[in-house]
Amino acid sequence: MPGHHQDSSACVKPLENLATPLEAHITLPPNLLWGELFYAIQERQIFTDSKTFVDLVPCSEPETILDEYHRIKADPGFDDAVLKTFVETHFASDALPDEVYCAEPGRAIETHIDALWSALTRHPRREAPPLASRLRLRYPYLIPGGRFNEIYYWDSYFIMLGMEESGRHDLACNLVHNLAHLIREYGHVPNGNRTYYLTRSQPPMFSSMVKRLAEQHDHHAYQRFLPEMEREYAYWMDGEEGLAPGHAHRRLVRLDDGTLLNRYWDDLCIPRQEAHHEDVGTAETGSRPHIDVWRNLRAGAESGWDYSSRWLADGAVLNTIRTTDILPVDLNTLLHHLEATLAHAHALNGQHDRADHYRKRADARHEAIHTYCWDEAQARFGDYLWQEDALTGSIHGAIAFPLYYGIATPRQAELTARLLERELLQAGGLAATNRRTGQQWDAPNGWAPLQWVAINGLRDYGEHALARTIAERWIATNLQRYTQEHKLLEKYDVFTNRHAGGGEYPAQDGFGWTNGVLRKLMALYPRSESAPDLSSAFA
């Protein structure tokens, strides 16, 4: 019964060990580093985007800046304009200028993408001083673009695909080494390399990146990154020992029958620092305890699907978000891959007992996904509500993950193909979901990673015609907007190919995973055989 299920996770887990050996100071997130100044800026909405301030670089020591702030705020003439001028005087931006994302008219899109890798590359030794919120990395790395001026975890996998196609194997290797560094320093890969992201991760793609590295460039990658893969697994499985049936702890849930599955989570239940104003506003629109809303917003951010109807109790309104009540099919498929990869890596090392341990773990999760994330009556994969013993009603692109990672049966793959075709396929590719809510991970938007996972999952199960249709439509969508705007975008409207919207911020330029997936798909489906004219379809 739902009432028997309990969540034993603490509301706020203290931030500990945030410093890295590359930095001589303790790294504090902006709300702790700037205190009253942080809240004044965010609550007064000095910047339209709450992420702007937390990414700025201080021009002097915090104590000096804070002393000056306390002096000027006591002045009778202190107002929002004075505060904004103060921030602009004492902080600087290291974001890339918008023009770097634009190509000259007529430039081939492959040439543009190949040039963008250099524009989007960050060099740690040239970066801002440690007082900025960015966590230092060891090697050059790729940012997505626009407001996302730092590395992002699951973006990195899809960026890696394109860099391989562009022949930038050096940067592809650096991506994996940087994520390994973050795991060693913090015990997990944070959402991004910012201090305010340390309390959550993102979809765990590290083992997938290790696999690509092993197959493409480094035959010893499985053994080389085995310690980091084990440490990441421990992060997701934290709390397993002593966790009673029907209880949850952080990212782990033990069901009534003892089955272990995972959910998204965040160790804080306060507004996200990069979306402080937005989160306060969301909580204030409903009657739920604000900390419950904030916890679930943060967990939704860990999913990478921030935000989508797949997390909403009423399927429509953001303040009903219930991410922590859901065991997602994509997350658990990724963790099955991590378990299977750990088994393979240990076998390569001749550690057969450890290999057998992880093989049994992978087998148990495989069975659990088929038991709890597949509904035979509805003939579909989905997300499991662990307190209600039912799938959510959401149909979304993540149902293709079991195909991409090869754990669907042939019948499940065929039924998934028909569901994708019936519910999500549009003139410009696959929509994220079949619902319109105004959230960016819902219709009418399509996203590059979901196209890649679906296309390649379908190919692996012999659904070549549907895979080609999705690929051709997505390529054409990208090319059409590139012709119009001379740049690549974070997301696309796959219904009309108008400029995509929805969510908390405008569609961003750049854009890492769009570049990576498009570059790879254009190699799989050469333009002579693809890129149909979709002008009439979008009319």
Helices and strands as residue ranges (DSSP letters): G 2-4, E 6-7, H 30-34, H 36-43, H 51-54, E 57-58, H 62-73, H 80-90, E 91-92, G 98-101, H 109-119, E 121-122, G 124-126, E 141-142, H 153-165, H 169-186, G 195-197, H 206-216, H 221-224, H 226-236, E 247-249, E 252-254, E 260-262, G 273-275, H 276-284, H 290-303, G 309-311, G 318-320, G 323-325, E 326-327, H 329-348, H 352-372, E 374-375, E 380-381, E 384-385, E 390-391, G 397-400, H 401-404, H 410-419, I 420-424, E 425-426, E 429-430, E 445-446, H 448-460, H 464-485, E 492-493, H 512-524, G 527-529
